[in-house]
Amino acid sequence: MSDPNFPKDLNIKPLNAANSKYGTPTAFDDDFDLQAQQDAIHAYGIAGRVWEASYPMITYLNPPPSWVFDPPMLLKEKDRKPYSILELGSGTGIAASCMAEILREKDLLIVTDLPEVCPLLEKNLSRHKSQPCCLAVRPLAWGSAEHAQKIKNEFRSLSLTHIVCSDLVYFPELLAPLLRSLIHLTSRHFSRPDEETTVVISYMIRSLTKEAPFWSTLGLWFKFYPVSYLSPREKPLGDREEEEHEWHRFGSGLDDQVFVFIAHRRPESHQWTVPDSDVDLLLGTGANGKPYPQSDDTFESLLLLSMDD
């Protein structure tokens, strides 16, 4: 396959932070402004642009005081246990930049992308090397068991608490490798039996016909649901006020269909055989221990609910 970051007839422009429907992210600085993106697009193609679903991801990771989410991300929780977070397809590193500002001593943040994109991440995240958390940039091509194993070998006690995916569902030929990495990284090889890895996925619909197969198969291996929120004007001051307000799906009410999903591996799926063929994997073959194609309707149901809203 040709370089996915330089598809034929590539013609993209930087994303203007001022146009964000979620407000300007705190991590959006000179490393990610229009000129920085333009230079990065020239050198790194698609990986050099900040993509739309990065904004809701950053808002969820580091919400302003007026925002209330369910479930909350809890990166800033004082008494939590240490987190080990791996981001897939980090691109410019804008979401990682936000997390690095929040994470604390004993937290681990592994930022990954294709080997040829890692220099961009090293550059954009260099100022965070002095942060209390351990920050590491490592190559991880989607679907590559070899790259994943090298990370596991380096961080021998690694037990992933979170996997972050910001705006990664787009090219049809990359959907199966992305799913394969999610299945691999949430296997018992990367987590303790008594602890499930939380997957956080931000997503904006661009071509539903092309992208829907990913969600219909993801739902076989993972339980997933959308993040909800109370808008700043609806934040409750007490139990009585909370009864008068309504939770909304984060991303609803916008012109673009945007979701932030939380996903957890289905416990029974750890016993299933992952097919070697990407075609079979995306068709749902092997799920539920059955050697034929299957699908899950979670995403379809969520879309119908969004239309009702």
VMD Tcl script that draws the C-alpha trace (Angstrom):
set ca {
  {0.00 0.00 0.00}
  {1.22 3.53 -0.76}
  {2.03 5.96 2.03}
  {-1.35 6.57 3.77}
  {-0.23 10.07 4.74}
  {0.21 11.04 1.09}
  {-2.84 9.73 -0.79}
  {-3.27 10.57 -4.45}
  {-4.31 14.18 -5.13}
  {-3.73 15.22 -1.51}
  {-5.07 18.75 -1.10}
  {-5.72 19.70 2.52}
  {-5.49 22.96 4.42}
  {-4.62 23.60 8.07}
  {-7.43 23.63 10.59}
  {-8.11 27.05 12.09}
  {-8.44 26.87 15.88}
  {-10.63 29.97 15.85}
  {-13.32 27.99 14.01}
  {-13.60 25.30 16.68}
  {-17.15 24.76 17.94}
  {-15.69 23.70 21.28}
  {-13.53 26.73 21.91}
  {-9.77 27.04 21.53}
  {-8.05 24.07 23.24}
  {-5.53 24.95 25.91}
  {-2.87 22.87 24.12}
  {-3.27 24.78 20.85}
  {-0.13 26.93 20.63}
  {2.62 27.71 18.15}
  {3.35 24.02 17.56}
  {-0.12 23.58 16.07}
  {-1.04 26.95 14.55}
  {-1.82 27.50 10.86}
  {1.78 27.97 9.78}
  {3.05 25.01 11.81}
  {0.36 22.82 10.29}
  {1.13 24.03 6.77}
  {4.82 23.18 7.20}
  {3.96 19.80 8.72}
  {1.48 18.95 5.95}
  {4.19 19.61 3.38}
  {6.60 17.28 5.19}
  {4.26 14.68 6.69}
  {1.04 14.85 4.66}
  {-2.19 14.01 6.47}
  {-0.33 13.45 9.76}
  {0.71 17.11 9.77}
  {-2.83 18.49 10.02}
  {-4.88 18.91 13.17}
  {-8.19 17.15 12.49}
  {-11.65 18.25 13.60}
  {-12.34 15.53 16.16}
  {-9.18 16.56 18.04}
  {-11.13 19.46 19.53}
  {-13.81 17.43 21.35}
  {-11.12 14.96 22.45}
  {-9.08 17.74 24.03}
  {-12.16 19.26 25.65}
  {-12.97 15.86 27.14}
  {-9.40 15.23 28.30}
  {-9.07 18.64 29.93}
  {-12.54 20.13 30.40}
  {-13.00 23.74 31.47}
  {-14.43 24.08 35.00}
  {-17.92 24.77 33.61}
  {-18.16 21.44 31.74}
  {-19.52 18.24 33.29}
  {-19.00 14.90 31.51}
  {-20.34 11.40 32.09}
  {-18.15 9.49 32.42}
  {-15.42 11.97 33.38}
  {-11.89 11.35 32.14}
  {-10.38 11.96 35.63}
  {-6.88 12.87 34.42}
  {-6.84 15.65 37.02}
  {-8.27 13.53 39.86}
  {-5.99 13.93 42.90}
  {-6.20 10.49 44.50}
  {-6.32 8.26 41.42}
  {-3.86 5.45 40.71}
  {-1.08 6.03 38.14}
  {-2.20 5.87 34.52}
  {-0.45 4.20 31.59}
  {-1.86 5.75 28.41}
  {-1.05 4.84 24.82}
  {-2.23 7.08 21.98}
  {-2.63 5.56 18.53}
  {-2.08 7.65 15.40}
  {-0.94 10.72 17.32}
  {-0.17 12.78 14.20}
  {0.87 16.29 15.25}
  {0.66 15.32 18.93}
  {-1.93 17.93 19.91}
  {-3.94 15.55 22.12}
  {-0.72 14.20 23.65}
  {0.40 17.77 24.33}
  {-2.79 18.34 26.29}
  {-2.39 15.11 28.28}
  {1.27 15.79 29.06}
  {0.27 19.05 30.75}
  {-2.14 17.23 33.06}
  {-0.48 13.91 33.84}
  {1.63 13.54 36.95}
  {4.63 11.72 38.32}
  {4.35 7.92 37.90}
  {1.97 8.37 34.94}
  {3.18 7.02 31.59}
  {2.19 8.46 28.21}
  {3.27 6.54 25.09}
  {2.67 8.53 21.92}
  {2.71 6.51 18.69}
  {2.46 6.82 14.94}
  {4.20 5.54 11.83}
  {8.02 5.58 12.10}
  {8.26 8.41 9.56}
  {5.88 10.58 11.64}
  {7.73 10.13 14.94}
  {10.18 13.01 14.21}
  {7.20 15.40 14.02}
  {5.97 14.12 17.39}
  {9.43 14.43 18.92}
  {9.62 18.04 17.74}
  {6.14 19.08 18.84}
  {6.36 17.35 22.22}
  {9.97 18.22 23.07}
  {8.97 20.97 25.50}
  {6.97 18.44 27.52}
  {10.04 16.31 28.33}
  {10.38 18.23 31.60}
  {6.82 17.39 32.69}
  {6.44 15.08 35.72}
  {4.95 12.22 33.70}
  {7.05 9.83 31.65}
  {6.53 10.76 27.98}
  {7.76 8.45 25.22}
  {7.37 8.68 21.42}
  {7.46 5.28 19.75}
  {6.66 3.87 16.29}
  {3.50 1.81 16.09}
  {1.93 1.08 12.71}
  {-1.65 -0.08 13.06}
  {-1.86 -3.83 13.00}
  {1.85 -4.28 13.69}
  {2.35 -6.89 16.40}
  {6.10 -6.36 16.06}
  {5.92 -2.66 16.95}
  {3.55 -3.38 19.84}
  {5.84 -6.10 21.19}
  {8.83 -3.76 21.13}
  {6.89 -1.31 23.30}
  {5.91 -4.12 25.66}
  {9.51 -5.31 25.89}
  {10.76 -1.80 26.65}
  {8.16 -1.07 29.33}
  {8.22 -4.51 30.94}
  {5.66 -3.81 33.65}
  {3.34 -2.07 31.17}
  {-0.36 -2.47 31.92}
  {-2.37 -0.05 29.79}
  {-5.13 1.81 31.62}
  {-6.19 3.88 28.58}
  {-5.89 3.91 24.80}
  {-6.64 7.23 23.09}
  {-7.73 7.47 19.45}
  {-8.39 10.93 18.04}
  {-10.05 11.10 14.59}
  {-8.59 7.86 13.20}
  {-11.59 6.32 11.42}
  {-11.39 7.42 7.79}
  {-9.55 5.36 5.14}
  {-11.31 2.01 4.50}
  {-8.01 0.16 4.00}
  {-6.85 1.24 7.49}
  {-9.97 0.23 9.41}
  {-9.01 -3.44 9.88}
  {-5.41 -2.64 10.97}
  {-6.77 -0.07 13.45}
  {-9.22 -2.60 14.86}
  {-6.47 -5.24 15.02}
  {-4.30 -2.91 17.10}
  {-7.18 -2.13 19.46}
  {-7.85 -5.84 19.98}
  {-4.15 -6.58 20.48}
  {-3.52 -3.68 22.88}
  {-6.54 -4.59 25.04}
  {-5.51 -8.26 25.24}
  {-4.28 -9.79 28.50}
  {-0.76 -9.29 27.15}
  {-1.13 -5.55 27.80}
  {-3.41 -5.49 30.84}
  {-3.97 -7.28 34.12}
  {-6.84 -9.77 34.39}
  {-8.46 -7.69 37.14}
  {-8.24 -4.41 35.23}
  {-9.90 -3.44 31.96}
  {-8.36 -0.95 29.57}
  {-10.51 2.08 28.73}
  {-10.49 3.10 25.06}
  {-11.40 6.71 24.29}
  {-12.29 7.43 20.64}
  {-13.20 10.79 19.10}
  {-14.85 10.53 15.70}
  {-16.42 12.77 13.09}
  {-18.52 11.22 10.34}
  {-17.10 11.91 6.90}
  {-18.26 8.97 4.77}
  {-20.70 6.82 6.70}
  {-20.86 4.10 4.05}
  {-17.09 3.61 4.20}
  {-16.72 3.99 7.97}
  {-19.73 2.01 9.25}
  {-18.06 -1.43 8.86}
  {-15.50 -0.45 11.49}
  {-18.20 0.31 14.06}
  {-20.29 -2.77 13.26}
  {-17.24 -4.94 13.94}
  {-15.89 -2.93 16.88}
  {-19.18 -3.58 18.66}
  {-18.61 -7.32 18.44}
  {-15.33 -7.11 20.35}
  {-16.04 -4.05 22.53}
  {-18.93 -2.55 24.43}
  {-18.96 1.13 23.54}
  {-21.15 4.11 24.32}
  {-21.04 7.88 23.78}
  {-19.88 10.42 26.32}
  {-22.64 12.67 27.66}
  {-22.40 16.20 29.01}
  {-24.18 19.03 30.77}
  {-23.48 22.26 28.95}
  {-21.93 25.16 30.90}
  {-25.32 26.82 31.35}
  {-26.84 23.57 32.60}
  {-24.27 22.61 35.20}
  {-26.25 21.69 38.32}
  {-25.63 23.42 41.65}
  {-27.24 20.64 43.64}
  {-29.41 17.55 43.41}
  {-32.56 19.59 43.09}
  {-31.24 21.60 40.17}
  {-29.88 18.47 38.48}
  {-33.38 17.04 38.22}
  {-34.38 20.02 36.07}
  {-31.64 19.52 33.50}
  {-30.97 16.98 30.81}
  {-27.81 15.24 29.75}
  {-26.89 15.41 26.06}
  {-24.59 13.35 23.88}
  {-21.30 15.21 23.55}
  {-21.20 16.44 19.96}
  {-24.95 16.51 19.44}
  {-26.58 19.63 18.05}
  {-23.68 20.40 15.71}
  {-23.72 20.60 11.93}
  {-21.06 17.87 11.82}
  {-21.85 14.52 13.45}
  {-19.22 14.23 16.17}
  {-18.92 11.53 18.82}
  {-16.63 10.74 21.71}
  {-16.94 7.06 22.61}
  {-15.81 5.04 25.62}
  {-15.11 1.39 24.82}
  {-14.22 -1.65 26.93}
  {-13.28 -5.10 25.72}
  {-16.01 -7.73 26.01}
  {-14.66 -10.21 28.61}
  {-15.70 -13.25 26.57}
  {-13.81 -11.96 23.52}
  {-10.47 -12.82 25.14}
  {-11.25 -16.44 24.26}
  {-11.92 -15.74 20.58}
  {-9.46 -16.29 17.74}
  {-8.52 -13.13 15.85}
  {-8.50 -13.91 12.10}
  {-5.25 -13.36 10.23}
  {-7.09 -11.88 7.25}
  {-8.01 -8.19 7.48}
  {-11.02 -8.87 5.27}
  {-12.30 -11.55 7.65}
  {-11.60 -9.38 10.69}
  {-13.64 -6.47 9.34}
  {-16.46 -8.84 8.40}
  {-16.71 -9.97 12.01}
  {-15.46 -13.49 11.34}
  {-14.23 -15.11 14.55}
  {-16.34 -13.00 16.87}
  {-18.42 -14.99 19.35}
  {-16.17 -17.92 18.43}
  {-18.02 -18.37 15.14}
  {-16.22 -18.84 11.79}
  {-18.56 -16.69 9.70}
  {-19.31 -12.96 9.22}
  {-21.30 -11.10 11.88}
  {-22.10 -7.51 12.79}
  {-23.20 -5.40 15.75}
  {-25.88 -2.68 15.57}
  {-24.72 -0.44 18.47}
  {-23.53 2.34 16.18}
  {-26.61 2.13 13.97}
  {-28.83 2.49 17.04}
  {-26.84 5.52 18.23}
  {-27.26 7.17 14.84}
  {-31.02 6.64 14.98}
  {-31.12 8.17 18.46}
  {-29.09 11.14 17.18}
  {-31.59 11.66 14.37}
  {-34.42 11.65 16.92}
  {-32.57 14.30 18.95}
}
mol new
graphics top color blue
foreach p $ca { graphics top sphere $p radius 0.5 }
foreach p [lrange $ca 0 end-1] q [lrange $ca 1 end] { graphics top cylinder $p $q radius 0.2 }
display resetview
